[in-house]
Amino acid sequence: MTTASTPKGERRRKALVDAAAELLVEGGFDAIRHRAIAERAGLPLASTTYYFDSLDDLITAAAEAQGRAELADGRRKLEELATRQRGVDTLVDLVLDQLLGEDSDAEAVLLRYERLVATGRRPYLRPLMRTLGAELRGLLRDVFERSGMPMDATRLEQIIALVDGAVVNALIEVNPDPRAAAARMLRDALVD
């Protein structure tokens, strides 16, 4: 990657990453193309190859920026809540915000899951996704801990798998509501 050593270069590089992250969220990996990124960022097409050695490098930077923004938002929400035992509905909402995102629209959830699955076809993203996944699990453990429901690693993986299964099953329905399906399953699992 070419380092942008000037403030202008740093701004341009950030604009490209931000544009790519937006495209990633809106249309998945297939939406990230040099021309689309440059147009979204309002920069010349050549800037995508000047500041990044390859499209893979730009995709990695976009995925990291998006993942870190989501984690920061989750931490901020957690810090805004008082440290006390919370009701199960508040807990379910916090967990689902982290796993599914705040946008409960089925298309947004589908795109999020497509990004996760498509990582399997992009080996260069695996180290980043493992790192972000570990940070997400840490955040989720904090959410459960502060809600008076500590989770060990095994139970947390079961909860994540339960939500993932509910979402995938809901996405094949005629009028999917993956967040509602995941909320029902998660609520039932937590009150047992």
N, C-alpha and C positions, 0 to 999 in steps of 0.2 A: 504494500500500500504506500502510496506517495503521501508523505506528511505535508500537511498544510501548515507551513510555519508562520504565516502571517495571520493577523486577525481576519482579513478578508478571506483568506484561504480556509480558515477554520469555519467561518460563517457559511461559505459555499459547501464545504464538506458536510456540515450539519444540515443544511437545506436539502442536500441530496439524500442523506440518511432519513430525514424526516419525511421527505416525499416518498421514498421507497417503503418506509414503515406504513404510511397511509395506504399506499397501493397494496401492500401485503394484507392489511386488515380488510380492505374493501374487496379484493379480488383474488387473494391467495398468491402463491408463488408465480403462477402464470401471468399475473398482471405486472410483474416487475420486469420491465424491459428498459434498456438504456434511454430510448426516446421518450417513453412515458414518464420516467423519472425526471429527465431533464425538463420536459414540458411542465410537469407538476411543480418543480423547484424554480422554474423561471430562469433556467441557466442554459448555456449552450450545450449541445449534445456532447461535445468533446470533453466537457468537465467530468462526465461520468467515468471516463477512462483516465483522465488526468489525476483525479483524487483516489481512484481505486484501481488496483491491478487487474481485477476481473469482476464480472457480474456476481460471481459467487462471493467475493469479498464484500460487495455492496449489499447483497442479500443477508450475509452474516451480520453486518453492521445494523441493518434494518431490523432483523429479528432480535438482536440484542437490545437495541433501543426500545423496541416495542415491549419486550419481555421485562426489561428493567423499569419502564414506565408503569406497567401493570403492577409489578411488585411494590414499587414506591407508593402507588395509589392504595394498594391493600394495606401497607404498613401505616399510611396516614389515616385510613379509616379505623384501623385497629387502635391507634393512639388516641383518636377522638372519643372512643368509648371508655367509660369509666371501668376500672378494674373491679369487677364484681360478677357474680353469677348472672348470666343473662338467660332469657327465655329461649326455648328451642327454635322459635321462628327467627329471632335475631341471629342466632348461630347459623341456622340454615342459610339465611341470606348472605351472611359474611362468607361462608364457605363457597357458596355457589358464585358469588361475585369473583372469587379467586379462580375457580375452576372453569367457569363459563364466560366470565366477563359480565359487565353490567347490562349490556344490551341483550334483552331477553328474546329479541327477534330470532326466529328459527334460522334465518339465513346467516345472521351474524355468528350464531353458535356453530352452524355447519361449517362456515369458513374457518372458524377457530380450530375445529377438529380436523378439517382438511389440512391445515398448516401443521398440526402435530403429526398426523399420519404421513404427510409428504416429506417430513424430515427423514424418514426411513430411506427415501430415494436420494437424499442429499447427505452423504456421509460427512461432508465437511461441516455440517451443522450439529452433528451428534455431540461433540464435546460441549458446545455452548448450551444445547438443550439439556444435557445432563446437569450442568452447572445451574441453569435457571430452574430446573426441576427440583434440585436439592434445596435451593433457596425458597421455592414455593412450598415445599414440604415443611421447611422450618417456619415459614409464616403461618401455615395451617396449624402446626403444632401450637404456636403462640395463640392463635385464635381459640383453639379448643381449651388450652390452659387457662386463658383469661376468662373463658366462659364457664369455668368450673368443671370441665370435662376433659382432663388430661388424656392424651392418646399416645400409646406406644407406636413404634414404627410399623409394626404388623397391622395393627388396627387401622392406622391411617391409610395404609395401602389398600385395605379392604374398603374403606369409605370412598377413596378415590375410584376404585374399580366399580363400586356400586353406582356412583354418579355417572361414570363413563358408560356403563352398560345401559342405564336408564336413558341417557341422552341418545345414544346410538339407536336404541329401540324406538324412541319417540320420533327421531328424524325420519323414519320410514313411514310414518303415519300420513294420512291424507292432509290433515291440518295439524302439523306438528307443533307441540308446545314443549320443547325439551326442558326448559327450566322448570315448568310446573311438574313434569314427570320426575325429574331429578329431585325436586323439593319434596315430593310425596315419599319417594323411596328413602331419602336421607332422613327426613323427619321420623319415619317409621323405624329406621335403624337406630336412631339416637334415643328414642323414648323406650325402646325395649330394654 
